[in-house]
Amino acid sequence: MSVADVKKNAQDKMAKSIETLRANLAKVRTGRAHVGILDSVMVDYYGSPTQLSQVANLTLIDARTIGVQPYEKKMLNTVEKAIRDSDLGLNPSSFGEMIRVPTPPLTEERRKEMVKLCKSEAEDAKIAVRNVRRDGNEQLKKLVKDKAISEDEERRAQDDIQKMTDKAVVDIDKLVAEKEKEVMTV
């Protein structure tokens, strides 16, 4: 393993941490309806837990309502029950072959809870980035110990990894600030 490999590996893992954060923030509910809210809902599909998007078509009916249309008519009640039983605070109702899931407007208190959740997700991402930095630095120390690189090369590489870490943390902070603004907008 070379210094370039260590740096590339660290950069890839930091990018994955940021992408994971982006995906997690997309699930956080804002005032508008978003089909991503239902990503975590699992439906009992013939005895095995299956993601809702695998057993139903999810669409936005309007700004505050999600439409869920199960692929099989007999799954209608099961899907409705799964949405109701999820911890999302949603109350679906059936209309023929379609389930309408209205998203209630967020209260100020609930918005603040969502912001706290966003900040918690950001802290988890920062911890992941710092762990990547630590692993990269340990790999560099191992290369010095094995006499594959000099201590000067190690120091330069550690500085580069630190710069990557700082950039990743700034990116994380930007993502969370944008989401916080989106959540707090009424």
C-alpha positions in Angstrom: 0.0 0.0 0.0 1.3 3.5 -0.9 0.6 6.9 0.4 -1.6 7.6 -2.6 -3.7 4.5 -1.8 -4.1 5.6 1.8 -5.2 9.1 0.8 -7.6 7.8 -1.9 -9.1 5.3 0.5 -9.6 8.0 3.1 -11.2 10.3 0.6 -13.6 7.6 -0.7 -14.7 6.7 2.8 -15.2 10.4 3.7 -17.3 10.9 0.6 -19.4 7.8 1.5 -20.0 9.3 5.0 -21.3 12.5 3.5 -23.5 10.6 1.1 -24.9 8.6 4.0 -25.6 11.8 5.8 -27.3 13.3 2.7 -29.6 10.2 2.5 -30.4 10.3 6.2 -31.3 14.0 6.0 -33.6 13.3 3.1 -35.6 11.1 5.4 -36.1 13.9 7.9 -39.6 15.3 7.6 -40.1 18.9 6.6 -43.5 20.6 6.2 -44.0 19.1 2.8 -44.9 15.5 1.8 -42.0 13.4 0.5 -42.1 9.7 -0.5 -38.7 9.2 1.2 -40.5 9.5 4.5 -41.9 6.0 3.9 -38.5 4.4 3.1 -38.2 2.9 6.6 -41.7 1.3 6.5 -41.6 -2.5 6.4 -44.6 -4.5 5.2 -45.3 -8.1 6.1 -45.4 -9.5 2.6 -46.4 -13.2 2.8 -44.5 -13.7 6.0 -41.3 -11.8 5.2 -40.7 -8.1 6.1 -40.4 -6.2 2.8 -39.8 -2.5 2.2 -42.9 -0.6 1.3 -41.5 0.6 -2.0 -41.2 -3.1 -3.1 -44.9 -3.8 -2.7 -46.5 -0.5 -3.6 -46.2 2.4 -6.0 -45.5 5.7 -4.1 -46.6 9.0 -5.6 -47.1 12.6 -4.4 -50.8 13.6 -4.8 -50.2 17.1 -3.6 -47.8 19.1 -1.4 -49.1 17.4 1.8 -50.4 14.0 0.6 -48.6 10.8 -0.5 -50.4 8.3 -2.6 -49.6 4.6 -2.0 -51.0 2.1 -4.5 -50.2 -1.6 -3.6 -49.3 -3.8 -6.6 -51.7 -6.4 -5.2 -55.2 -5.4 -4.1 -55.2 -7.9 -1.2 -52.2 -6.1 0.3 -54.2 -2.9 0.8 -55.0 -3.4 4.5 -51.6 -4.8 5.3 -49.9 -1.8 3.8 -52.2 0.6 5.5 -51.6 -1.1 8.9 -47.8 -1.0 8.3 -47.9 2.7 7.7 -50.1 3.3 10.7 -47.9 1.2 13.0 -44.7 2.9 11.9 -43.4 5.5 14.3 -43.9 8.3 11.7 -47.1 9.7 13.2 -49.0 9.3 9.9 -52.6 8.3 9.6 -53.3 6.7 6.2 -56.8 6.2 4.8 -58.0 3.9 2.0 -59.9 5.1 -1.1 -60.7 2.2 -3.3 -57.3 0.7 -4.5 -55.3 3.7 -3.2 -54.1 4.7 0.2 -53.9 8.4 0.9 -51.3 9.4 3.5 -51.7 13.0 4.6 -48.6 14.5 6.3 -49.7 16.7 9.2 -48.2 20.2 9.4 -45.3 20.4 11.8 -45.6 22.3 15.1 -42.8 24.6 16.2 -41.8 22.0 18.9 -41.7 19.2 16.3 -39.6 21.3 14.0 -37.1 21.9 16.8 -37.0 18.1 17.4 -36.3 17.6 13.7 -33.4 20.1 13.9 -32.0 18.2 16.8 -32.3 15.0 14.8 -30.4 16.6 11.9 -27.6 17.8 14.2 -27.4 14.3 15.7 -27.0 12.8 12.2 -24.4 15.4 11.4 -22.4 14.5 14.6 -22.5 10.9 13.6 -21.2 11.8 10.2 -18.4 13.9 11.7 -17.4 11.0 14.0 -17.3 8.7 10.9 -15.0 11.2 9.1 -12.7 11.4 12.1 -12.5 7.7 12.3 -11.5 7.6 8.7 -8.8 10.1 9.4 -7.6 8.1 12.4 -7.4 4.9 10.3 -5.5 6.7 7.5 -3.0 8.1 10.0 -2.5 4.6 11.5 -1.9 3.2 8.0 0.7 5.9 7.4 2.4 5.1 10.7 2.5 1.4 9.7 4.2 2.4 6.4 6.8 4.4 8.3 7.4 1.4 10.7 7.8 -0.9 7.7 10.2 1.7 6.2 8.1 2.0 3.1 8.0 5.8 3.4 10.0 8.5 5.3 8.6 10.5 8.3 8.5 13.6 6.2 6.3 11.8 3.6 4.1 10.6 6.5 3.8 14.2 7.9 2.8 15.6 4.5 0.3 12.8 3.9 -1.2 13.4 7.4 -1.6 17.1 6.6 -3.4 16.1 3.3 -5.7 13.8 5.2 -6.4 16.5 7.8 -7.3 18.9 4.9 -9.7 16.3 3.5 -11.2 15.9 7.0 -11.6 19.7 7.4 -13.3 19.9 4.0 -15.6 17.0 4.8 -16.6 18.6 8.1 -17.4 21.9 6.3 -19.5 20.0 3.8 -21.4 18.3 6.6 -22.1 21.6 8.3 -23.4 23.1 5.1 -25.7 20.2 4.5 -27.1 20.4 8.0 -27.5 24.2 7.8 -29.5 23.8 4.6 -31.7 21.1 6.1 -32.2 23.1 9.3 -33.4 26.1 7.2 -35.7 23.9 5.2 -37.2 22.3 8.4 -37.7 25.7 10.1 -39.4 27.3 7.1 -43.1 27.4 7.7 
